[in-house]
Amino acid sequence: MVQTVEQDEVSAVLPELQRLRDSIDNIDAALVHMLAERFKCTQAVGALKARHKLPPADPAREAEQIRRLRGLAESAKLDPEFAEKFLNFIIGEVIRHHRAIAAR
């Protein structure tokens, strides 16, 4: 059976597609490990805050981190709005963890 031109084109693209997907998978794995390390640090921060009766949230620090991350995103040619949303999600999780630690 003779392949059509479309099938030939798809076959030619598959190795490059797989190479790119493998890179994405590696980056995703690195992100998960980096987030795990980050949360280990923020758990320690939460414990320290709880011991010293400090509030779980630090709005001034959070605002500074968002400003800093937006600048990094712009430098990296990443959408700063996306970077801010991502950091806000992480900050929300950190505060939730800090509240849980303080409640224990």
ChimeraX commands (.cxc) that place a marker at each C-alpha (Angstrom):
marker #1 position 0.00,0.00,0.00 radius 0.5
marker #1 position 1.40,3.39,-0.99 radius 0.5
marker #1 position 1.41,6.08,1.68 radius 0.5
marker #1 position -0.17,9.42,0.87 radius 0.5
marker #1 position 1.87,12.61,0.97 radius 0.5
marker #1 position 0.19,13.54,4.28 radius 0.5
marker #1 position 1.25,10.27,5.90 radius 0.5
marker #1 position 4.82,10.83,4.70 radius 0.5
marker #1 position 4.81,14.34,6.15 radius 0.5
marker #1 position 3.45,13.09,9.48 radius 0.5
marker #1 position 6.05,10.31,9.56 radius 0.5
marker #1 position 8.80,12.84,8.91 radius 0.5
marker #1 position 7.59,15.06,11.76 radius 0.5
marker #1 position 7.19,12.33,14.38 radius 0.5
marker #1 position 10.85,12.15,15.49 radius 0.5
marker #1 position 11.01,15.93,16.02 radius 0.5
marker #1 position 7.65,15.88,17.79 radius 0.5
marker #1 position 8.88,13.12,20.11 radius 0.5
marker #1 position 12.14,14.98,20.80 radius 0.5
marker #1 position 10.20,18.11,21.78 radius 0.5
marker #1 position 7.78,16.12,23.93 radius 0.5
marker #1 position 10.68,14.40,25.68 radius 0.5
marker #1 position 12.13,17.84,26.49 radius 0.5
marker #1 position 8.77,19.00,27.82 radius 0.5
marker #1 position 8.54,15.87,29.99 radius 0.5
marker #1 position 12.03,16.54,31.38 radius 0.5
marker #1 position 11.15,20.17,32.13 radius 0.5
marker #1 position 7.91,19.10,33.84 radius 0.5
marker #1 position 9.86,16.67,36.03 radius 0.5
marker #1 position 12.34,19.41,36.93 radius 0.5
marker #1 position 9.48,21.79,37.79 radius 0.5
marker #1 position 7.91,19.23,40.12 radius 0.5
marker #1 position 11.23,18.68,41.90 radius 0.5
marker #1 position 11.85,22.43,42.16 radius 0.5
marker #1 position 8.37,22.99,43.59 radius 0.5
marker #1 position 8.95,20.20,46.10 radius 0.5
marker #1 position 12.17,21.89,47.25 radius 0.5
marker #1 position 10.44,25.26,47.40 radius 0.5
marker #1 position 7.66,23.85,49.56 radius 0.5
marker #1 position 10.19,22.21,51.90 radius 0.5
marker #1 position 11.62,25.70,52.48 radius 0.5
marker #1 position 8.22,27.34,52.90 radius 0.5
marker #1 position 7.18,24.63,55.38 radius 0.5
marker #1 position 10.23,25.56,57.46 radius 0.5
marker #1 position 9.25,29.23,57.17 radius 0.5
marker #1 position 5.73,28.32,58.33 radius 0.5
marker #1 position 7.08,26.46,61.35 radius 0.5
marker #1 position 9.35,29.40,62.24 radius 0.5
marker #1 position 6.46,31.85,61.91 radius 0.5
marker #1 position 4.22,29.64,64.05 radius 0.5
marker #1 position 6.87,29.36,66.82 radius 0.5
marker #1 position 7.22,33.13,66.93 radius 0.5
marker #1 position 3.51,33.90,66.51 radius 0.5
marker #1 position 4.04,35.68,63.18 radius 0.5
marker #1 position 1.14,35.90,60.72 radius 0.5
marker #1 position 0.95,33.27,57.94 radius 0.5
marker #1 position 0.77,35.92,55.22 radius 0.5
marker #1 position 3.25,38.72,54.54 radius 0.5
marker #1 position 1.58,41.04,52.00 radius 0.5
marker #1 position 4.66,43.28,51.61 radius 0.5
marker #1 position 6.91,40.28,50.85 radius 0.5
marker #1 position 4.30,38.81,48.52 radius 0.5
marker #1 position 3.99,42.08,46.57 radius 0.5
marker #1 position 7.77,42.33,46.27 radius 0.5
marker #1 position 8.01,38.73,45.05 radius 0.5
marker #1 position 5.31,39.34,42.45 radius 0.5
marker #1 position 7.10,42.48,41.24 radius 0.5
marker #1 position 10.40,40.60,41.08 radius 0.5
marker #1 position 8.89,37.61,39.28 radius 0.5
marker #1 position 7.16,39.83,36.73 radius 0.5
marker #1 position 10.54,41.41,35.93 radius 0.5
marker #1 position 12.15,37.99,35.59 radius 0.5
marker #1 position 9.32,36.86,33.34 radius 0.5
marker #1 position 9.74,39.88,31.09 radius 0.5
marker #1 position 13.48,39.24,30.85 radius 0.5
marker #1 position 12.80,35.60,29.96 radius 0.5
marker #1 position 10.15,36.59,27.37 radius 0.5
marker #1 position 7.44,34.89,29.44 radius 0.5
marker #1 position 4.05,36.53,29.83 radius 0.5
marker #1 position 4.27,38.47,33.15 radius 0.5
marker #1 position 0.53,38.01,33.71 radius 0.5
marker #1 position 0.96,34.24,33.55 radius 0.5
marker #1 position 3.97,34.42,35.89 radius 0.5
marker #1 position 1.97,36.48,38.38 radius 0.5
marker #1 position -0.98,34.08,38.29 radius 0.5
marker #1 position 1.39,31.16,38.82 radius 0.5
marker #1 position 3.09,32.83,41.78 radius 0.5
marker #1 position -0.24,33.86,43.30 radius 0.5
marker #1 position -1.35,30.23,43.16 radius 0.5
marker #1 position 1.85,29.14,44.92 radius 0.5
marker #1 position 1.56,31.92,47.51 radius 0.5
marker #1 position -2.02,30.85,48.23 radius 0.5
marker #1 position -0.86,27.28,48.85 radius 0.5
marker #1 position 2.00,28.46,51.06 radius 0.5
marker #1 position -0.34,30.60,53.19 radius 0.5
marker #1 position -2.76,27.67,53.48 radius 0.5
marker #1 position 0.12,25.47,54.71 radius 0.5
marker #1 position 1.31,28.18,57.13 radius 0.5
marker #1 position -2.18,28.46,58.60 radius 0.5
marker #1 position -2.35,24.70,59.05 radius 0.5
marker #1 position 1.06,24.67,60.76 radius 0.5
marker #1 position 0.01,27.52,63.07 radius 0.5
marker #1 position -3.22,25.70,63.96 radius 0.5
marker #1 position -1.34,22.62,65.20 radius 0.5
marker link #1:1,2 radius 0.2
marker link #1:2,3 radius 0.2
marker link #1:3,4 radius 0.2
marker link #1:4,5 radius 0.2
marker link #1:5,6 radius 0.2
marker link #1:6,7 radius 0.2
marker link #1:7,8 radius 0.2
marker link #1:8,9 radius 0.2
marker link #1:9,10 radius 0.2
marker link #1:10,11 radius 0.2
marker link #1:11,12 radius 0.2
marker link #1:12,13 radius 0.2
marker link #1:13,14 radius 0.2
marker link #1:14,15 radius 0.2
marker link #1:15,16 radius 0.2
marker link #1:16,17 radius 0.2
marker link #1:17,18 radius 0.2
marker link #1:18,19 radius 0.2
marker link #1:19,20 radius 0.2
marker link #1:20,21 radius 0.2
marker link #1:21,22 radius 0.2
marker link #1:22,23 radius 0.2
marker link #1:23,24 radius 0.2
marker link #1:24,25 radius 0.2
marker link #1:25,26 radius 0.2
marker link #1:26,27 radius 0.2
marker link #1:27,28 radius 0.2
marker link #1:28,29 radius 0.2
marker link #1:29,30 radius 0.2
marker link #1:30,31 radius 0.2
marker link #1:31,32 radius 0.2
marker link #1:32,33 radius 0.2
marker link #1:33,34 radius 0.2
marker link #1:34,35 radius 0.2
marker link #1:35,36 radius 0.2
marker link #1:36,37 radius 0.2
marker link #1:37,38 radius 0.2
marker link #1:38,39 radius 0.2
marker link #1:39,40 radius 0.2
marker link #1:40,41 radius 0.2
marker link #1:41,42 radius 0.2
marker link #1:42,43 radius 0.2
marker link #1:43,44 radius 0.2
marker link #1:44,45 radius 0.2
marker link #1:45,46 radius 0.2
marker link #1:46,47 radius 0.2
marker link #1:47,48 radius 0.2
marker link #1:48,49 radius 0.2
marker link #1:49,50 radius 0.2
marker link #1:50,51 radius 0.2
marker link #1:51,52 radius 0.2
marker link #1:52,53 radius 0.2
marker link #1:53,54 radius 0.2
marker link #1:54,55 radius 0.2
marker link #1:55,56 radius 0.2
marker link #1:56,57 radius 0.2
marker link #1:57,58 radius 0.2
marker link #1:58,59 radius 0.2
marker link #1:59,60 radius 0.2
marker link #1:60,61 radius 0.2
marker link #1:61,62 radius 0.2
marker link #1:62,63 radius 0.2
marker link #1:63,64 radius 0.2
marker link #1:64,65 radius 0.2
marker link #1:65,66 radius 0.2
marker link #1:66,67 radius 0.2
marker link #1:67,68 radius 0.2
marker link #1:68,69 radius 0.2
marker link #1:69,70 radius 0.2
marker link #1:70,71 radius 0.2
marker link #1:71,72 radius 0.2
marker link #1:72,73 radius 0.2
marker link #1:73,74 radius 0.2
marker link #1:74,75 radius 0.2
marker link #1:75,76 radius 0.2
marker link #1:76,77 radius 0.2
marker link #1:77,78 radius 0.2
marker link #1:78,79 radius 0.2
marker link #1:79,80 radius 0.2
marker link #1:80,81 radius 0.2
marker link #1:81,82 radius 0.2
marker link #1:82,83 radius 0.2
marker link #1:83,84 radius 0.2
marker link #1:84,85 radius 0.2
marker link #1:85,86 radius 0.2
marker link #1:86,87 radius 0.2
marker link #1:87,88 radius 0.2
marker link #1:88,89 radius 0.2
marker link #1:89,90 radius 0.2
marker link #1:90,91 radius 0.2
marker link #1:91,92 radius 0.2
marker link #1:92,93 radius 0.2
marker link #1:93,94 radius 0.2
marker link #1:94,95 radius 0.2
marker link #1:95,96 radius 0.2
marker link #1:96,97 radius 0.2
marker link #1:97,98 radius 0.2
marker link #1:98,99 radius 0.2
marker link #1:99,100 radius 0.2
marker link #1:100,101 radius 0.2
marker link #1:101,102 radius 0.2
marker link #1:102,103 radius 0.2
marker link #1:103,104 radius 0.2
view
